[in-house]
């Protein structure tokens, strides 16, 4: 099937209904691509071949019997390796989870399977989702299909690479500070960070629980909206989840609508890459001709977002990762003394970046420093939330760059943590505020590296993001 890498999720669903091909044929194409192209990109940690083929056979049987197989029937999907998939390893790309097999499906996985999706593989990532380049993986870095000397972004770099390379039309990642949107921008695809709580976190290995959110990647807005509509919604296993349903409204995505769009002045400094600045100007011009209105707005506390984020995220990580001690999960280093066994296991099992964040997080939560660091960061977070509330009283959406620069080279920033952290400077505020945001590909730099534009919307307004993404595709076609 020569055209498989170009097939969208929607076209696969339609093709199955018309009997143009079978789900097993599509599944075999995806698995073959995962074994070959995926191996070259180091995009996958585990390939679930046997289970995927069984799922595809069930889809074909349903179609043969005239039974509705589901809204994403037969679509090959990859999931980030911090999302639990029953009977397969969940490693979080960490040595400390060697040998751990998930005993259950994450809620988002169950919903994908119930809707006819076929899980073919689990993708490479930064260890425990801590990183911006996928270079912190125990299994080595994933590579960017756009240029194999470039990072695919992080921490969901494997998922972004798999979609960008045409191995799967849809993949899931997790976004704590930009880990879906930043790799989407680097790989030239779309990525969505939903409103906090709209997608259940049950079965997602926790990094920073107040900001973690599962989100989809896709190559077009229709597939992105379809994937989100399947995985969103209330889950009794996650008390922070919210009731949402979009599946019946997808046909309305192409409806014409004029948006009032804010341009936050804090995001457009002189340090912004000139190619990205140029593409932002072009996007504003095109959308303006399409009938959308632009105004300059201010998010005065957004320059403090990176500092606040890394205090809060590391504090939550130090608490969440305390469970990995050599007793209950994965790796265990033997020692006659219990505390020594803990120390040996964690020292060998965790990578450098994870250790750095655990140490920082423990420090900011310690007696004498909690008020000075964690409490202050929480107060800044509240101010950032208020900034967004105020600005969304006046505008429908915000337009910003997704990243301050396009994809960088492997090894370029690995020894400079601060430079690496600043890769997320434009994405972190949405996580602190819990609002939805999307990265849309729009043009390339002078040396052909993709550029991503970010739109942010008020809480629970993902539909507006899908609509503006659809308008972009129409304007670029």
Secondary structure, 3 states (H helix, E strand, C coil): CCCHHHCCHHHHHHHHHCCCCCHHHHHHHHHHHHHHHHHHHCCEEEECHHHHHHHHHHHHHHHHCCCCCCCCCCCEEEEECCECCCCCECCCCCHHHCCCECCCCCHHHHHHHHCCCEEEEEECCCHHHCCCCCCCCCCCCCCECCECCECCCCCCHHHHHHHHCCCCCEEEEECCCCCCHHHHHHHCCEEEECCCCCECCCCECCCCCCCCCEEEEECCHHHHHHHHHHHECCCCCCCCCCCCCCHHHHHHCCCCCCCEEEEEHHHCCCCCCHHHHHHHHHHHHHHHHCCCEEEEECCCCHHHHHHHHHHHHHHHHHHHHHHCCCCCCCCCCCCCCHHHHHHHHHHHHCCHHHHHHHHHHHHHHCCCCHHHHHHHHHHHHHHHHHHHHHHCCCCCEEEEECCCCCCCECCCCCCCHHHHHHHHCCCHHHHHHCCCEEEEEEEECCCCCEEEEEEEECCCCHHHHHHHHHHHHHHHC
